Amino acid sequence: MGCSGLGRGELAVRNFWPGNKGGGRTEQELIRRAAEMGVKVYGLSEARIAPPADEGPATVLLGYGGLKQPEITAGVGLLADAWLK
């Protein structure tokens, strides 16, 4: 599962383009599925001041500040189960 922003701080971004594995789901569905696995993620729409000009892909923000490497690895595994299966 690819993410961007991993080397820049304590937040990663994951886009779900229609046609890609896990794509075609709404932001709210992705958030709900993550929560069912016990993982908190945030939708990019929460950070927007105004709606985007076009819909674009569902995008979630993954915060990992304060987590140890084993916790991050476990969380990514849970998210893969929630979103890609």
VMD Tcl script that draws the C-alpha trace (Angstrom):
set ca {
  {0.00 0.00 0.00}
  {1.73 3.18 -1.15}
  {1.63 6.48 0.69}
  {3.21 9.85 0.08}
  {4.77 12.17 2.64}
  {6.44 9.48 4.74}
  {9.89 11.11 4.76}
  {8.63 14.61 5.52}
  {7.24 14.44 9.02}
  {4.60 12.64 11.02}
  {1.79 12.47 8.47}
  {1.27 10.36 5.37}
  {-1.30 10.79 2.61}
  {-3.06 7.96 0.76}
  {-5.14 8.61 -2.39}
  {-7.68 6.07 -3.63}
  {-8.14 6.58 -7.37}
  {-11.05 4.73 -8.99}
  {-9.75 1.71 -10.87}
  {-6.86 1.08 -8.44}
  {-7.07 -1.59 -5.77}
  {-9.13 -0.14 -2.95}
  {-10.24 2.74 -5.19}
  {-13.80 3.75 -5.85}
  {-14.62 3.99 -2.14}
  {-15.72 7.22 -0.54}
  {-13.62 9.01 2.03}
  {-16.26 8.29 4.67}
  {-16.24 4.57 3.84}
  {-12.45 4.44 4.16}
  {-12.62 6.22 7.54}
  {-15.35 3.85 8.73}
  {-13.48 0.72 7.62}
  {-10.31 1.91 9.37}
  {-12.28 2.63 12.56}
  {-13.74 -0.88 12.47}
  {-10.15 -2.17 12.61}
  {-9.32 0.17 15.51}
  {-7.28 2.64 13.46}
  {-8.02 6.39 13.39}
  {-7.52 8.17 10.07}
  {-8.68 11.57 8.89}
  {-10.31 12.59 5.65}
  {-8.65 15.31 3.61}
  {-12.04 17.04 3.32}
  {-11.77 17.92 7.05}
  {-8.74 20.10 6.24}
  {-10.27 21.96 3.28}
  {-11.56 25.50 3.60}
  {-13.59 25.30 0.38}
  {-14.72 22.36 -1.72}
  {-12.28 21.37 -4.49}
  {-12.98 22.34 -8.10}
  {-13.26 18.66 -9.03}
  {-14.02 15.65 -6.88}
  {-10.64 13.88 -7.24}
  {-9.82 10.67 -5.39}
  {-10.87 9.82 -1.87}
  {-7.90 10.87 0.27}
  {-7.08 10.02 3.86}
  {-4.40 11.36 6.17}
  {-2.45 8.93 8.33}
  {-0.86 10.45 11.42}
  {1.96 8.43 12.95}
  {3.65 10.90 15.31}
  {4.40 9.40 18.69}
  {4.10 5.80 17.47}
  {6.91 3.26 17.56}
  {7.89 1.37 14.39}
  {6.10 -1.88 15.43}
  {2.89 0.10 16.04}
  {3.13 1.75 12.63}
  {3.75 -1.61 10.94}
  {0.77 -3.16 12.72}
  {-1.45 -0.20 11.82}
  {-0.51 -0.35 8.15}
  {-1.32 -4.07 8.15}
  {-4.74 -3.37 9.65}
  {-5.40 -0.65 7.09}
  {-4.40 -2.98 4.24}
  {-6.92 -5.52 5.56}
  {-9.61 -2.85 5.88}
  {-9.09 -1.16 2.53}
  {-7.61 -3.63 0.08}
  {-9.50 -6.85 0.74}
}
mol new
graphics top color blue
foreach p $ca { graphics top sphere $p radius 0.5 }
foreach p [lrange $ca 0 end-1] q [lrange $ca 1 end] { graphics top cylinder $p $q radius 0.2 }
display resetview
